[in-house]
Amino acid sequence: MVRHAFTEAEVLKRIRVECNKLGSQKAYAEFCGVGHSYIRRVLCGDRSPTPAILKPLGLKRIVTYVRAA
């Protein structure tokens, strides 16, 4: 099975879509069990999404390092 790797922009877009579905960033934050200010900071690019934020999207964060050219 081939898994799609999402860009950060795609993940942020999915978070925004979920916020809109639930009515607000605060509602999505409560759903995820995190503070609403953290969701705002993630969407502004100041913080990375936590597992609690990614889990409802069916995602997890994996960091990959590759050899420099």
Summary of the structure (lengths in Angstrom):
residues: 69
radius of gyration: 13.1
end to end distance: 29.1
largest distance: 45.3
contacts: 144
relative contact order: 0.16
helix: 55%
strand: 0%
